[in-house]
Amino acid sequence: MPEAGHMQIGEVAERTGLSLRTIRYYGEVGLVEPSARSRGGFRLYTQEDVDRLNLIKRMKPLEFSLDETRDLLETLDRLNAAGTEQGEREALSERLDAFEAAITARCEALRGQLAMAEEFAGRLREQRERSGAAR
């Protein structure tokens, strides 16, 4: 039975839509390590861990590498850490600005791909209608 405030990996998988294997892999590569272990050695996660996994999940379709993902997570962790000095906070904020710019650029690229796909689908529909092919 999980400790209060902790979830086992199966519940985390349900909440995030990620597979058990993916969650374990993210732990192995140091992106999201379990916050605790049960007496039996089972991985235990907090809501904060779930939020972190959901952030990673959102980065994946934007094709961020593991290193880029790790960099963003470390930047956020450091920015939210108590005792981070103002000069470092400014540098970290600039890192976040760079990530935001990268996200914006990747979203624009995806919008372009979507427009091209929609245009292609429209041309196929037109071809079908001109040829009288039944649907």
C-alpha positions in Angstrom: 0.0 0.0 0.0 1.5 3.4 -1.0 2.4 5.9 1.7 0.1 9.0 2.1 0.5 11.3 -0.9 2.3 8.7 -3.0 1.1 6.7 -5.9 2.4 3.5 -7.4 3.6 3.4 -11.0 0.3 1.9 -12.3 -1.7 4.8 -11.0 0.9 7.3 -12.4 0.6 5.5 -15.8 -3.2 5.9 -15.7 -2.9 9.6 -14.8 -0.3 10.4 -17.5 -1.2 8.1 -20.3 2.4 6.9 -20.3 3.4 3.2 -20.3 5.1 1.7 -17.3 8.1 1.1 -19.5 8.3 4.8 -20.4 8.0 5.9 -16.8 10.7 3.5 -15.8 12.9 4.7 -18.6 12.5 8.3 -17.6 13.7 7.3 -14.2 16.7 5.4 -15.6 17.8 8.5 -17.6 17.3 10.8 -14.6 14.3 12.8 -15.8 11.8 11.7 -13.2 13.0 9.5 -10.4 10.5 8.1 -8.0 10.1 10.3 -4.9 10.2 7.3 -2.6 10.1 3.5 -2.5 7.7 1.3 -0.6 8.9 -1.2 2.0 8.7 -3.8 -0.8 10.8 -1.7 -3.1 8.0 -0.4 -5.4 8.5 3.0 -7.0 6.3 5.7 -5.3 5.5 9.0 -7.0 4.0 12.3 -5.9 1.6 14.6 -7.7 4.7 16.8 -8.5 6.3 13.7 -10.2 3.1 13.3 -12.3 3.2 16.9 -13.3 6.9 16.5 -14.3 6.0 13.5 -16.4 3.1 15.4 -18.1 5.6 18.2 -18.9 7.9 15.7 -20.6 5.0 14.1 -22.4 4.1 17.6 -23.9 7.7 18.1 -25.0 8.0 14.8 -26.9 5.7 15.7 -29.9 7.8 18.9 -30.3 10.8 16.6 -30.8 12.9 17.9 -27.9 15.8 15.6 -27.2 16.4 14.0 -23.8 19.3 16.4 -23.2 17.0 19.4 -24.1 14.3 18.0 -21.8 16.8 17.5 -19.0 18.1 21.0 -19.5 14.5 22.5 -19.2 13.7 20.4 -16.2 17.0 21.4 -14.4 16.3 25.1 -15.3 12.8 24.9 -13.8 14.1 23.1 -10.7 16.8 25.7 -10.2 14.4 28.6 -10.8 12.0 27.2 -8.2 14.6 26.3 -5.7 14.8 28.3 -2.5 17.9 30.4 -2.2 18.5 30.9 -5.9 20.3 34.3 -6.2 18.8 37.1 -8.4 21.7 36.9 -11.0 21.2 33.2 -11.5 17.4 33.7 -11.6 17.9 36.2 -14.5 20.1 33.7 -16.4 17.6 30.9 -15.8 14.8 33.2 -17.0 16.8 33.8 -20.2 17.1 30.0 -20.7 13.3 29.7 -20.4 12.9 32.5 -23.0 15.1 30.4 -25.3 12.9 27.3 -24.7 9.8 29.4 -25.3 11.2 30.6 -28.6 12.1 27.0 -29.6 8.6 25.8 -28.7 7.0 28.7 -30.7 9.2 27.8 -33.8 8.3 24.1 -33.5 4.6 24.9 -33.2 4.8 27.0 -36.4 6.6 24.2 -38.2 3.8 21.8 -37.1 1.1 24.2 -38.2 2.8 24.3 -41.6 2.9 20.5 -41.8 -0.8 20.4 -40.8 -1.7 22.9 -43.5 0.1 20.9 -46.1 -1.6 17.7 -45.0 -5.0 19.3 -45.1 -4.3 20.7 -48.5 -3.2 17.3 -49.7 -6.4 15.7 -48.3 -8.5 18.3 -50.1 -6.8 17.6 -53.4 -7.4 13.9 -53.0 -11.1 14.6 -52.3 -11.3 16.7 -55.4 -9.6 14.0 -57.5 -12.1 11.4 -56.2 -15.1 13.7 -56.9 -13.8 14.4 -60.5 -13.4 10.8 -61.2 -16.8 9.9 -59.8 -15.2 7.3 -57.5 -17.6 6.2 -54.8 -16.6 6.6 -51.2 
